[in-house]
Amino acid sequence: MEQDMIGRVVLVTGASKGIGLACVERFARAGARVVGVSRAAANLDEAARLLSAKGLSMAATLAVDLTDAAAAEALVERVEREVGPIAILVTSAGAARRFGPDELDSAAFHQGMNGKYFSYVNVIAPAVRCMASRNAGAVVNIIGQGGKQAGVMHISGGAANAALMLNTVGYARAFADRGIRVNGINPGLTRTARVDEGLRATSRVSGRPVEELLAEETARIPMKRMAEPHEIAEVAHFLASDRASYVNGVVIPMDGCGTSVI
């Protein structure tokens, strides 16, 4: 596997599990100095153990609640000061809870925006400002296809995803002339703990077994399987790499051809 990121500082949020951890592994294999961020130090320790078993490591791990704007800004400042200038930001932190239609209220939408939108925006804003001062940088936002395709259990979270897509292309346009590329990925059903949480929430509301719901969801995918986290990480690596030097302001669906529109 090519090492095309040697020496570059890559900040990955949501780094302890799922797609975020897969991104940490992919960039570490490419030679990057990866800084992993998650809310829980214990989860980061476990992620570091799993990476060590594969002969990989992170340059630093930081436990930060990115829904706190001041904490997110302090995080970026600390990484820049103690590790080095951030060349690439990969955001995968935060998740919106699932709510049934009868559970939707203002609190549900606030949870979706705080959990998914602001946990991204709070770190994107200071990181992009640092990148702009150097006229170079790349951001890859792991968002979610729920922002394009409404699901009755994911209305508040889908709204946050839709806002993140606009944020992604907006930042790309605003900072393109300063050497910064901002792109997004919309995973569909992916083999992570978040999928399990979503299925359990749907099971609670519908009364149907989780196994039955999973089989039904998988059957709807034209490729007849879920994505694996490492598949999402490969595209994140490409988008951040010099090979994608003229790719900017795009959001790539990765849902197994589930939303086949132009």
N, C-alpha and C positions, 0 to 999 in steps of 0.2 A: 504494500500500500504506500503510495507516494507521500512524502513528508513535505507538503507545500506550505506549511504554516509555521515553520521553525522560528522560534523567538517571538511570535506574535502573541499578544495578550488577548485572550478570548474570555469574556465574562458571560457565564451561562446562568440564568436564573431558573429556578425549579430544577436544580441540578441533581437532586438526591434520588429521583425516581423516574420511571417511565421515559418519555421522549427526551426530557431534559438530561437525564443520566446517559442516554444513548448519544446525545450530542456531545456531552463531555468526553465520552470514550472516543467518538469519531475525531474530534479536534485534537485530543491528546495523541492519538495514533498519527495525526498529521504533523506532530511536532510542536503544537501550540503550548503556551503557558496558560493553562485553563484555571480560571477562578470560578469555583462553584458556589452558588448561593442558594440557600433554602431557609425556611423559617426555623427548622428544628436542627440543632447541632447533632443530635443523636442520629438523625437520618443521613446527615452529611458524613458522619463517621462510618456508617454502614456502607454508604456509597464508596468511600475511600477504600474500605476493606475489599469490596467487590472489584474495584479497579486494580488494587494491588495484586489480587490473585491473577490478573491478566497482564501483570508487568507494567501497569500504567499508574499515573498519579496526577493529582491536581497541584498547581503551584500554591494555591491557598483555598481555604474554605471559610465562608462567612455566614453565620446565621443571622438573617435580617428579615423583618416583616416588611415587605415591599408595599403594603397598603399604607404605610407611614411615609409620607412624602419626604419629611426631613431625614428619616433613617435611610431612605433610598439615595438621597443626594449625598449624605455622609458616606455611604457605601462607595459610590463612584469616586468621590474625592480620595477615599482611603486606598482604593485599588490603584488609582493613578499615582498616588504618592509612594505606596509601598511595593507595588508589583511592577508598574510601568504603564505607559499610555495604552488605553484600551483601543485595540484595532478593530475588534469585532464584538458585537453584543448579540447574544441569542436569548430571547425571552421565551420562557416556558413556564413561568411561575403563576400560581394562582388558578383558581377554578371556581366557577359558579355552581352553587347547589342546584339540584333539580327540584322543581315545584310542580305539583299538579295544577290544572287550571283553576280549581276551587281554592287553591292555596296562594294564588297570586295576589299580592298587595304591594304597597309602597316599599315595605321592608324587603320583600323578595327582590324587587328591582334594585334597591340599594345594595343588597348583598351581591347581586350579579355584577354591578358596576365596580364595587369596591374589590370584590374577589378576583375578577378577571380583567377589567379595564384599567383601573388605577394601579394595580400591582405591576402592570406593564408600563403605563405612561410615566409613573413616578421615577422609573429608572431610565426610560428612553430619553426623557427630556435632558437630564444632566449629562448623560453619556454622549448624546448627539452634540451638545454644546462643546464638550471637550474635543470630539472628533472635528468639529467645524473649525476649531482654533488651529488645527493641523492640516486642514483641507484634505482629509482622508478618513475613511472608515466605512464599515458595513454593519447593518442591522438586519437580523432575521427574526421575525416574529412568528412564533408557533401559535396560530389562532384557533381555527376550528370551523368546519363546514357548517356547523349550526348557525353561523352568522349569515348564511346564504339560503339555507333550507330550513324553514320553520318546523320545529317539532313541539308538540303540545306539552312535553315535559321540560322543554329547554327554552322557554320564551324569554325569561329574564337573562339567562346566560347567552342566548343567541343574540339578544340586543347588544350585549357587551361585545360579543365577537364582531358584529356588524360595525360597531363604533371603532373597534381596533383595525378593521380593514380600511376604513376611511382615514384613520390616523396614520396607517402605514403608507398609503399612497400619497397622503398629504405631506408627510415628512419627506418622502422621496422627492416630491416636486419642489418643496421649499428649500431643500439643501442640496439638490443635484449639482448646482453650479459651484458647490464647495467641496466636491469630491466625495460625497457621501451617498451610498446606495442603501435603500431601505426596501426590503421585500418581505413577503409573508408566505406562510404555508398553512393551508386549511386541511388538516387531517380529518378523515372520516373515522369510522370505527377502527380503533387501534388497540392492540393488546396491552392495556395498562390498567392500573388500579382504578383510574377514573371511570373507565368503562364499567367496571364492576360496581362502582358506587351508583352510576346512572341506572344500571339494570336493577339494582336493589330498590332504588327510589321508584322506578316504574312498577316493579313488582308490588311494592307497598300500596300504590294507588290503584293498580288494576286487579290485584289479587292473583295474578298469574305467576307461575314459577319462573325463576331467573333463567333456568336452562332453556325453557320454551321461548322466552323472549329473545335470548341470545341466538338461538337457532333461526328464529324468524328474521331478526336483524341481519344476520349473516346471509340468509337466503336472498335478501333484497339486493345484495351487492353483486353486480355482474361478474366480478372476479371470484365470487363465492368464498371469500376469506377476508379476515381482518388484516389490516396493515400491521407490520411489526415495527417497534420503535426505531430499530436501526435503519429501516427504509426511509423514515422521515428524516433521520439524522444525516443520511447520505445527501439528500436534497438540500438540507440546511448548509452542509459543508460546501456543496457546489455553489449555492447562492452567495456565500461569504467569500468564495475564492476568486482569484484573478481570472479564472476561466469564465466567470459570469460578469466580467468588467463592464459590459454594456447592458446588463439586466438591472432594471431599476423601476420601482413602483409597481411591481406585479404581485399578485396573490395566487399561488399555485394550489389548485385542489388536489388532494391525495386521498380519494375516497373510493378507489377501485372502479372508477367509471360510473359511480352511483348517480352523479349529477352531470349527465352528458349533454351539456348545452354549450352554445357558442356565444 
